[in-house]
Amino acid sequence: MGTDIEGWLRQRGEVFLADIGIKEGQVVLDFGCRVGHYTIPSAKLIGEKGKVYAVDKDKESLNKLMLAAEKEGLKNIVPIHNQSEDLGIYLKDESADAALLYDVLHYMEVAERERVYEEIHRILKKRGLLSVYPKHNKLDEPLWSLSNMRFEDVIQEIERAKFRFDKKAYKELIHDDNYNMGDILNFTKP
């Protein structure tokens, strides 16, 4: 059985990211990026004038990401190995246009998620985009910390972190190495 990642990285990922609001020249934060299924298409979409900060606690995943970026000739990705207990993201205030939290929230308990939202709020520019894929919630393959949360619960939790909910969109996207239909939640920093 094959995977869909090749087509995703070749073009479909860029189309998806453009549709959710990522634009050429932007600075994007991909938190919990793993091997870069969203980092690589983001880097291609934003171009040489943009930058992607790829944050992950697994150094081996970041190494794989950077090897893939090198093969693609991408020089606009900055890997950040985040192993701190406080979940701090050591970027300047209001330095990013957009942040992606895709398939990562279920790994974190409430206090950890609140800390990440706080950091992303600090890092995003005014009117910056926070795009969330809350996979493994109560209605979508429940798992770990999101298993008892509905989309409405996730939205309320992020709104409490001073973000404004904009829209929910049901889209085809990549999960692990295969296409999956899922709900994307977009928020704005007011």
Contacts in CASP RR format, 6 or more apart in sequence:
PFRMAT RR
TARGET T0000
AUTHOR 0000-0000-0000
METHOD contacts of the structure
MODEL  1
MGTDIEGWLRQRGEVFLADIGIKEGQVVLDFGCRVGHYTIPSAKLIGEKG
KVYAVDKDKESLNKLMLAAEKEGLKNIVPIHNQSEDLGIYLKDESADAAL
LYDVLHYMEVAERERVYEEIHRILKKRGLLSVYPKHNKLDEPLWSLSNMR
FEDVIQEIERAKFRFDKKAYKELIHDDNYNMGDILNFTKP
3 177 0 8 1.000
3 178 0 8 1.000
4 174 0 8 1.000
4 177 0 8 1.000
4 178 0 8 1.000
4 179 0 8 1.000
5 37 0 8 1.000
5 174 0 8 1.000
5 177 0 8 1.000
5 178 0 8 1.000
8 37 0 8 1.000
8 41 0 8 1.000
8 174 0 8 1.000
8 179 0 8 1.000
9 37 0 8 1.000
9 40 0 8 1.000
9 41 0 8 1.000
9 68 0 8 1.000
9 72 0 8 1.000
13 38 0 8 1.000
13 41 0 8 1.000
13 173 0 8 1.000
13 174 0 8 1.000
14 41 0 8 1.000
14 44 0 8 1.000
14 45 0 8 1.000
16 41 0 8 1.000
16 171 0 8 1.000
16 172 0 8 1.000
16 173 0 8 1.000
17 38 0 8 1.000
17 41 0 8 1.000
17 42 0 8 1.000
17 45 0 8 1.000
18 45 0 8 1.000
19 171 0 8 1.000
20 129 0 8 1.000
20 131 0 8 1.000
20 169 0 8 1.000
20 171 0 8 1.000
20 184 0 8 1.000
20 186 0 8 1.000
21 98 0 8 1.000
21 129 0 8 1.000
21 131 0 8 1.000
21 186 0 8 1.000
22 28 0 8 1.000
22 42 0 8 1.000
22 45 0 8 1.000
22 46 0 8 1.000
22 98 0 8 1.000
22 129 0 8 1.000
23 45 0 8 1.000
23 46 0 8 1.000
23 97 0 8 1.000
24 45 0 8 1.000
24 46 0 8 1.000
24 47 0 8 1.000
24 49 0 8 1.000
24 50 0 8 1.000
25 46 0 8 1.000
25 47 0 8 1.000
25 49 0 8 1.000
25 50 0 8 1.000
26 46 0 8 1.000
26 50 0 8 1.000
26 97 0 8 1.000
26 98 0 8 1.000
27 46 0 8 1.000
27 50 0 8 1.000
27 51 0 8 1.000
27 52 0 8 1.000
27 53 0 8 1.000
27 95 0 8 1.000
27 96 0 8 1.000
27 97 0 8 1.000
27 98 0 8 1.000
28 42 0 8 1.000
28 46 0 8 1.000
28 50 0 8 1.000
28 51 0 8 1.000
28 52 0 8 1.000
28 53 0 8 1.000
28 96 0 8 1.000
28 97 0 8 1.000
28 98 0 8 1.000
28 99 0 8 1.000
28 100 0 8 1.000
29 52 0 8 1.000
29 53 0 8 1.000
29 55 0 8 1.000
29 89 0 8 1.000
29 91 0 8 1.000
29 96 0 8 1.000
29 98 0 8 1.000
29 99 0 8 1.000
29 100 0 8 1.000
29 120 0 8 1.000
29 123 0 8 1.000
29 124 0 8 1.000
30 36 0 8 1.000
30 38 0 8 1.000
30 39 0 8 1.000
30 42 0 8 1.000
30 52 0 8 1.000
30 53 0 8 1.000
30 54 0 8 1.000
30 55 0 8 1.000
30 99 0 8 1.000
30 100 0 8 1.000
30 102 0 8 1.000
31 55 0 8 1.000
31 89 0 8 1.000
31 99 0 8 1.000
31 100 0 8 1.000
31 101 0 8 1.000
31 104 0 8 1.000
31 116 0 8 1.000
31 120 0 8 1.000
32 55 0 8 1.000
32 56 0 8 1.000
32 57 0 8 1.000
32 101 0 8 1.000
32 102 0 8 1.000
32 104 0 8 1.000
33 39 0 8 1.000
33 54 0 8 1.000
33 55 0 8 1.000
33 56 0 8 1.000
33 61 0 8 1.000
33 62 0 8 1.000
33 65 0 8 1.000
34 56 0 8 1.000
34 58 0 8 1.000
34 61 0 8 1.000
34 65 0 8 1.000
35 61 0 8 1.000
35 64 0 8 1.000
35 65 0 8 1.000
35 68 0 8 1.000
36 54 0 8 1.000
36 61 0 8 1.000
36 65 0 8 1.000
36 68 0 8 1.000
37 174 0 8 1.000
37 177 0 8 1.000
38 100 0 8 1.000
38 102 0 8 1.000
38 174 0 8 1.000
39 52 0 8 1.000
39 54 0 8 1.000
39 65 0 8 1.000
39 69 0 8 1.000
39 77 0 8 1.000
40 65 0 8 1.000
40 68 0 8 1.000
40 69 0 8 1.000
40 72 0 8 1.000
40 74 0 8 1.000
40 77 0 8 1.000
42 52 0 8 1.000
42 100 0 8 1.000
43 52 0 8 1.000
43 69 0 8 1.000
43 72 0 8 1.000
43 74 0 8 1.000
43 76 0 8 1.000
43 77 0 8 1.000
44 72 0 8 1.000
44 74 0 8 1.000
46 52 0 8 1.000
46 76 0 8 1.000
47 76 0 8 1.000
48 75 0 8 1.000
48 76 0 8 1.000
50 76 0 8 1.000
51 76 0 8 1.000
51 77 0 8 1.000
51 78 0 8 1.000
52 76 0 8 1.000
52 77 0 8 1.000
52 78 0 8 1.000
53 78 0 8 1.000
53 80 0 8 1.000
53 89 0 8 1.000
53 91 0 8 1.000
53 96 0 8 1.000
54 62 0 8 1.000
54 65 0 8 1.000
54 77 0 8 1.000
54 78 0 8 1.000
54 79 0 8 1.000
54 80 0 8 1.000
55 80 0 8 1.000
55 82 0 8 1.000
55 89 0 8 1.000
56 62 0 8 1.000
56 65 0 8 1.000
56 79 0 8 1.000
56 80 0 8 1.000
56 81 0 8 1.000
56 82 0 8 1.000
57 81 0 8 1.000
57 82 0 8 1.000
57 83 0 8 1.000
59 81 0 8 1.000
62 79 0 8 1.000
62 80 0 8 1.000
62 81 0 8 1.000
65 77 0 8 1.000
65 79 0 8 1.000
66 77 0 8 1.000
66 79 0 8 1.000
69 75 0 8 1.000
69 77 0 8 1.000
80 89 0 8 1.000
80 90 0 8 1.000
80 91 0 8 1.000
82 88 0 8 1.000
82 89 0 8 1.000
86 115 0 8 1.000
87 112 0 8 1.000
87 115 0 8 1.000
87 116 0 8 1.000
87 119 0 8 1.000
88 115 0 8 1.000
88 119 0 8 1.000
89 116 0 8 1.000
89 119 0 8 1.000
89 120 0 8 1.000
89 123 0 8 1.000
91 123 0 8 1.000
92 123 0 8 1.000
93 122 0 8 1.000
93 123 0 8 1.000
94 122 0 8 1.000
94 123 0 8 1.000
94 124 0 8 1.000
94 125 0 8 1.000
94 126 0 8 1.000
95 123 0 8 1.000
95 125 0 8 1.000
96 123 0 8 1.000
96 124 0 8 1.000
96 125 0 8 1.000
96 128 0 8 1.000
97 124 0 8 1.000
97 125 0 8 1.000
97 128 0 8 1.000
97 129 0 8 1.000
98 124 0 8 1.000
98 128 0 8 1.000
98 129 0 8 1.000
98 130 0 8 1.000
98 131 0 8 1.000
99 120 0 8 1.000
99 123 0 8 1.000
99 124 0 8 1.000
99 128 0 8 1.000
99 129 0 8 1.000
99 130 0 8 1.000
99 131 0 8 1.000
100 131 0 8 1.000
100 133 0 8 1.000
101 116 0 8 1.000
101 120 0 8 1.000
101 130 0 8 1.000
101 131 0 8 1.000
101 132 0 8 1.000
101 133 0 8 1.000
102 131 0 8 1.000
102 132 0 8 1.000
102 133 0 8 1.000
102 135 0 8 1.000
102 173 0 8 1.000
103 133 0 8 1.000
103 135 0 8 1.000
103 136 0 8 1.000
103 175 0 8 1.000
105 113 0 8 1.000
105 132 0 8 1.000
105 134 0 8 1.000
105 145 0 8 1.000
105 146 0 8 1.000
105 154 0 8 1.000
106 134 0 8 1.000
106 135 0 8 1.000
106 136 0 8 1.000
106 137 0 8 1.000
106 143 0 8 1.000
106 144 0 8 1.000
106 145 0 8 1.000
106 146 0 8 1.000
106 147 0 8 1.000
107 144 0 8 1.000
107 145 0 8 1.000
108 116 0 8 1.000
108 145 0 8 1.000
109 145 0 8 1.000
110 145 0 8 1.000
110 157 0 8 1.000
113 145 0 8 1.000
113 157 0 8 1.000
114 157 0 8 1.000
114 160 0 8 1.000
114 161 0 8 1.000
117 157 0 8 1.000
117 158 0 8 1.000
117 161 0 8 1.000
117 163 0 8 1.000
118 161 0 8 1.000
120 130 0 8 1.000
121 161 0 8 1.000
121 162 0 8 1.000
121 163 0 8 1.000
121 189 0 8 1.000
124 130 0 8 1.000
124 189 0 8 1.000
125 189 0 8 1.000
126 189 0 8 1.000
126 190 0 8 1.000
127 188 0 8 1.000
127 189 0 8 1.000
127 190 0 8 1.000
128 188 0 8 1.000
128 189 0 8 1.000
129 186 0 8 1.000
129 187 0 8 1.000
129 188 0 8 1.000
130 158 0 8 1.000
130 163 0 8 1.000
130 186 0 8 1.000
130 187 0 8 1.000
130 188 0 8 1.000
130 189 0 8 1.000
131 184 0 8 1.000
131 185 0 8 1.000
131 186 0 8 1.000
131 187 0 8 1.000
132 154 0 8 1.000
132 158 0 8 1.000
132 184 0 8 1.000
132 185 0 8 1.000
132 186 0 8 1.000
132 187 0 8 1.000
133 173 0 8 1.000
133 182 0 8 1.000
133 183 0 8 1.000
133 184 0 8 1.000
133 185 0 8 1.000
134 140 0 8 1.000
134 146 0 8 1.000
134 149 0 8 1.000
134 151 0 8 1.000
134 154 0 8 1.000
134 183 0 8 1.000
134 185 0 8 1.000
135 141 0 8 1.000
135 146 0 8 1.000
135 175 0 8 1.000
135 180 0 8 1.000
135 182 0 8 1.000
136 142 0 8 1.000
136 143 0 8 1.000
136 144 0 8 1.000
136 146 0 8 1.000
136 147 0 8 1.000
137 146 0 8 1.000
137 147 0 8 1.000
137 149 0 8 1.000
137 150 0 8 1.000
137 151 0 8 1.000
137 153 0 8 1.000
137 154 0 8 1.000
138 146 0 8 1.000
138 147 0 8 1.000
138 148 0 8 1.000
138 149 0 8 1.000
138 150 0 8 1.000
138 153 0 8 1.000
139 150 0 8 1.000
139 151 0 8 1.000
140 182 0 8 1.000
140 183 0 8 1.000
142 148 0 8 1.000
146 154 0 8 1.000
149 157 0 8 1.000
151 168 0 8 1.000
151 183 0 8 1.000
151 185 0 8 1.000
154 185 0 8 1.000
155 165 0 8 1.000
155 168 0 8 1.000
155 185 0 8 1.000
158 165 0 8 1.000
158 185 0 8 1.000
158 187 0 8 1.000
159 165 0 8 1.000
159 187 0 8 1.000
162 189 0 8 1.000
162 190 0 8 1.000
163 187 0 8 1.000
163 188 0 8 1.000
163 189 0 8 1.000
163 190 0 8 1.000
164 187 0 8 1.000
164 188 0 8 1.000
164 189 0 8 1.000
164 190 0 8 1.000
165 185 0 8 1.000
165 186 0 8 1.000
165 187 0 8 1.000
166 186 0 8 1.000
166 187 0 8 1.000
166 188 0 8 1.000
167 185 0 8 1.000
167 186 0 8 1.000
168 183 0 8 1.000
168 184 0 8 1.000
168 185 0 8 1.000
168 186 0 8 1.000
169 183 0 8 1.000
169 184 0 8 1.000
169 186 0 8 1.000
170 181 0 8 1.000
170 182 0 8 1.000
170 183 0 8 1.000
170 184 0 8 1.000
171 181 0 8 1.000
171 182 0 8 1.000
171 183 0 8 1.000
171 184 0 8 1.000
172 179 0 8 1.000
172 180 0 8 1.000
172 181 0 8 1.000
172 182 0 8 1.000
173 179 0 8 1.000
173 180 0 8 1.000
173 181 0 8 1.000
173 182 0 8 1.000
173 184 0 8 1.000
174 180 0 8 1.000
END
